[in-house]
Amino acid sequence: MKSLKIIAAALLIASSSASFAADALGEANKKIVVEFYTAGLMKLDVDAAVKLLGPKYIQHNPTAPDGIEGFRGFIKFLKEKYPNRTSEIKRVMADGDLVMLHVHSKPNPEDRGSAIIDIFRVENGKIVEHWDVMQPIPEKAANTNTMF
């Protein structure tokens, strides 16, 4: 019976340690993604942003090409087409190597914009993969809740 208690205590300590390590990794990954998003997609500072990308950057947005050069081209497109665009990060969530941002993005200050969920995968301190989904903010909603 005594050995069962020791094993249970060891498992509890190991579980707590693993949970703490996962939380620490998630927090570190959140900082990397927020720094990347702020530099690249809010300030349009592509040089600062690409320092946080891995050598192989996989893009799942069908309008943006893979790789660092693909990201550079996407930021160039945003600068040319939407010079007054704004983005505001509303929420940041992490689950291990995945970081999710809930963002309000507007092509210009007068526009209602879109609610965006960006998902990034971080590997060895670098962003290596990206997915996103976007939903335009309607003029009228069927409820009184906001999208944020």
Solvent accessible surface area in square Angstrom, and as a share of the most:
residue,aa,sasa,rsa
1,M,170,0.76
2,K,157,0.66
3,S,71,0.46
4,L,114,0.57
5,K,133,0.56
6,I,108,0.55
7,I,95,0.48
8,A,58,0.45
9,A,50,0.39
10,A,55,0.43
11,L,118,0.59
12,L,124,0.61
13,I,117,0.60
14,A,58,0.45
15,S,68,0.44
16,S,62,0.40
17,S,63,0.41
18,A,63,0.48
19,S,61,0.39
20,F,153,0.64
21,A,60,0.46
22,A,51,0.40
23,D,92,0.47
24,A,50,0.39
25,L,91,0.45
26,G,5,0.05
27,E,89,0.40
28,A,49,0.38
29,N,5,0.03
30,K,45,0.19
31,K,149,0.63
32,I,30,0.15
33,V,0,0.00
34,V,50,0.28
35,E,103,0.46
36,F,1,0.00
37,Y,5,0.02
38,T,40,0.23
39,A,10,0.08
40,G,0,0.00
41,L,20,0.10
42,M,71,0.32
43,K,147,0.62
44,L,22,0.11
45,D,64,0.33
46,V,26,0.15
47,D,80,0.42
48,A,36,0.28
49,A,0,0.00
50,V,17,0.10
51,K,141,0.60
52,L,26,0.13
53,L,8,0.04
54,G,1,0.01
55,P,136,0.86
56,K,144,0.61
57,Y,6,0.02
58,I,50,0.25
59,Q,26,0.12
60,H,81,0.36
61,N,11,0.05
62,P,132,0.83
63,T,110,0.64
64,A,11,0.09
65,P,83,0.52
66,D,88,0.45
67,G,20,0.19
68,I,51,0.26
69,E,125,0.56
70,G,7,0.07
71,F,8,0.03
72,R,79,0.29
73,G,38,0.37
74,F,47,0.20
75,I,2,0.01
76,K,124,0.53
77,F,93,0.39
78,L,12,0.06
79,K,94,0.40
80,E,120,0.54
81,K,119,0.51
82,Y,68,0.26
83,P,91,0.57
84,N,95,0.49
85,R,35,0.13
86,T,65,0.38
87,S,12,0.08
88,E,91,0.41
89,I,38,0.19
90,K,76,0.32
91,R,105,0.38
92,V,45,0.26
93,M,82,0.37
94,A,38,0.30
95,D,101,0.53
96,G,24,0.23
97,D,59,0.31
98,L,59,0.29
99,V,0,0.00
100,M,41,0.18
101,L,0,0.00
102,H,23,0.10
103,V,0,0.00
104,H,36,0.16
105,S,12,0.08
106,K,51,0.22
107,P,44,0.28
108,N,56,0.29
109,P,77,0.48
110,E,148,0.66
111,D,56,0.29
112,R,120,0.44
113,G,8,0.08
114,S,26,0.17
115,A,11,0.09
116,I,17,0.09
117,I,56,0.29
118,D,7,0.04
119,I,50,0.25
120,F,1,0.00
121,R,57,0.21
122,V,6,0.04
123,E,84,0.38
124,N,146,0.75
125,G,34,0.32
126,K,79,0.33
127,I,0,0.00
128,V,13,0.08
129,E,20,0.09
130,H,13,0.06
131,W,82,0.29
132,D,31,0.16
133,V,99,0.57
134,M,111,0.50
135,Q,108,0.48
136,P,98,0.62
137,I,35,0.18
138,P,67,0.42
139,E,141,0.63
140,K,173,0.73
141,A,65,0.51
142,A,116,0.90
143,N,86,0.44
144,T,142,0.82
145,N,106,0.55
146,T,110,0.64
147,M,55,0.25
148,F,54,0.23
